[in-house]
Amino acid sequence: MQIVGYEPARPPTDQPAQPAALHVADDDHVHHVELTPGTELAYTLHDRHCAGHRDDAGHHPCPNDDAPHCHQHTRTWACARCTGDCNLPLDTCTDEHAIYLAAFAPDTFKVGVTRSWRLQTRLYEQGADRGAHINTVPDGRIARQLEAEIAETLTDRVRTPTKRRSLATTVDDHAWNALLDEHDALDTYTYDHGLQLDTEPVAETLATGTIRGTKGRLLVLDHNDTTYATDLRDLLGHDVTPEPATRDVQASLGSF
């Protein structure tokens, strides 16, 4: 068995809302394992290698050591670093796009773009605590051009460790409102990811424990009196067995 993919949670604004999920391949069949809060996750992680690829026929494994994907199975998103100097290469580029601001507690703020109909889904799947819709434009090229202008003074990328350090904090309202004063927000959003944390979880690559919840691609688990945060991307490519992990992991001071 191998962990070959994941899906972030979909927000309550979607109908229906969906929990995050892991994709676990057993031979060529892929199991959809929902990461529902309160349920037990029990996988022991083994060696890690390329997660291969999936299609309608199932999972196609790859023995290459590079993880989560080798060069052959790495797909490059054309819009990843686009700043609007393009010829609209994707069909989706011609869709109406929204430009947004996202807040990650306490005071990390970013600008981003997405197709208008995905706005709240995009904010939620990144793990944003707050969001603001600040503009709507006819296509992705215009959106990327405007995003690049704003990104001269505001980041357009927030790393996962930064998001992990924010898990037990709340948004600085003064700083967020000050940013909103600089933009004419069309709408604003507040998200509760339901983690109920008092202290920052221990960073660990782990797939065993009681699921507390997810925030973006961070999976939060309670295991042996310690709360852990795992980047779901770090699970990709691991061979697994369906049994609780027994290896020693770092514990929080509160577990003693």
N, C-alpha and C positions, 0 to 999 in steps of 0.2 A: 504494500500500500504506500501511496505517496501523496502528499499535499500538493495539488497542482493549480490551485487558484483560490480566490476569495472574492466576496462581494461586500462592500460597506452597507450599513443599514440605510433604509429609505425612511424619510421623515414621516411623521403623522399626517402631514399635509397631503402625502400620496395616498391613493386609495387602491388597495389597502396598504398600510404601513408594513414594512418588512424588516425583520432582524438581519444583522450581518450573517454571513455564511462562509464556510470553508468548502472547497471542492476537493474531495479525497478520492483518488483513483485506486481501484482494486482491479488489477488486470486492465482491461480496456473500458470498464464501466466506471462512471464518475458519480459518486454519492454527493448529494447536497446536504451538508451538515449545518443546520441553523444554530447560530450562536445566541440562543434565547436566554435572557437574564434569568438566573435561578437554577438553570440546568447544569448538569455535570459534564465536563469535557474530559476525556480520558484517552490521550494518545501519548505514547513514548516516542520521542524523536530519535532518529538514527542518522546515518550519513546523509549528506545533502549533495544533490547534483541537479542538473538541468531538469526542469519540470516538463519538458517536452511540449507538445501542443495538443489541442483538442479541436475536434470538428464534429459534424453530425454523426460520424461513425464511432465516436468515443475518444478515448485518450490514446495518444501515441507517445510512448516513453522515449527518453533520450539518455544515453549513458554518459554524455559529456560531463566533466567535472564542474564546469562553470554554472553557478547558481545565482539567482533563481532561473535564469535562462542563458543558454550558450548563444554565441553570435548568430547561429543559424535560426534560432527560435526567438530572437529578440525583435520585437516589432517597434518601430519608431513612429511616434505620433507626429504627424506633419505640423501640427499647431503648437508643439511643446514650447518652442522658443520663438514663435512667430511674432513679429512686431508690425505686421501689416504690409510688409514689402513683398507681396506675393500676388499670384494670379488666381486666387480662390481655388486651390487644388482639390478640395473635397466637396462633395455634393452638399454637405451640411454647412459649408462656408456661406452659402447664399441664404441661409435661414436668418430670420430676425434674431439679433443677439442683445443680451443685457450686459451691462457693465456694473460690477458690484464691489462693495467693500465688505470684508470679513474681519471679525474681531475674535482673537484667541486670548483668553484671560492670561495675565491681567491687562496687558497693554501692547500686544503684538497685533498690528493691523496690516492687511494686505489688500491689493486691488486684483480683480480677476474678471474674466469674461466667460459667458456660457450662452448657449441658445436660450432664448427667453423662457420657453416652456420648462426648462430644466433648472431654473434659478434656485428655488428652495432646495431641490434635491442636491444640486451641486454644493451649496453651502453646508448642508447637513452631512454629506458624505465626506467632506473635508474635516469635519469635527468642529466647525465654527460655533462659537457661543452667541454671536450676534451677526447680523447681516444688514446691508442697506443696498437697495437697488437705486443706482444713481443716474442711469441713462439707458435708453433703448435705441438701437441703430439698425439699419436695414440688413447688414451682413457682417460676417466675421472679420473682414479686412478692416473696415472702419472701426470695429470694436477693438481690434488689436492695436491700431494706431493710437486711439484714445487711451487705451490701457498703458501703452508705452510712455505716453506723456505723463500720466499720473505716477508711473513707476519710477520716474526720475526723483521723486521725493518720498515714495511709499513702496515698500517691497511688493513683489508679485509672487513670492514663494516663501512658505513657512515650513521649516524642516520638522520632521517627526519628533526629535528630541525636545524641541521647543514646545511642541504640543503636549508631550508627555509631562513636562515640568509644569504645565498649566492645569493639570487635571484636578487639583484640589484647591484651585483659586477661583476668583470671580472677576468679571470684567471691571476695569477701572472706569466707572461711569463718566467721570470728569474728562478723562482723556478721549473716550469714545465720542462723547457729545461735542467736544472741541473739534474732532475730526469731521463730524457730521455738519458742523457749522461752516466748514469749508466747501461743502458740496450740497447741492439741492437734492436731497433724497426723495425719490418717488414713493418709496415704502421702506419700512424697517421690520426686522424679524428678530425674535429671541428664541433660542433653542435650549431645551433641557434634555441632556443625554441620559439622565437618571442614574448617574454613578454614585452619588452620595458619598464623596470622599472627604476625609478630614486631613489626610496627609498624602504626600506624593507617593504613588506606588513604586515598588522596586522594579527597575528595568531588567527584564529577563526574557529569553526566548523559551517559551513554555506552552504546552498544550494540555495541561492537566489542572483541574481545579473547578470550583464553582464559578460559573460565569456571572460577573457583576454587571457587565454590559460592554458596549463598544462606543468609541468616539472616533469618528473617521476610521482610520485603519488601525487604531489602537484597541486591542482586546484586553480587558481588565478582568483578572481572575483572582479569587481567594483560594489559597492553598497553604495548608499547615500554618494557619494563623497569620499569614502574611498576604498582602495584596500586591499583585504583580501586574505590570503593563507590558504586553507583547506587541511588537509591530507585526501585523499580519503578513506583511511582505517578507519578513524574516523567517516565516514558517514555510514559504514556498520552496519546493524542491526536496524537503526532508522526507526520507522514507520513514514510515511510522508503523507501529503496531498498536492495535486498539486495546490498550491497557494503561493504567495510570503510571506516570513517570515516578521513578524511585531515586533518581540521581540527586545529589546534594545541590541546592541552589541557595543563593544569598537570601537571608531572612531579614525582616525589619526588626528594629530594636523592640517593638511592641510585642513580638512573638515570644520573648524570653520571660 
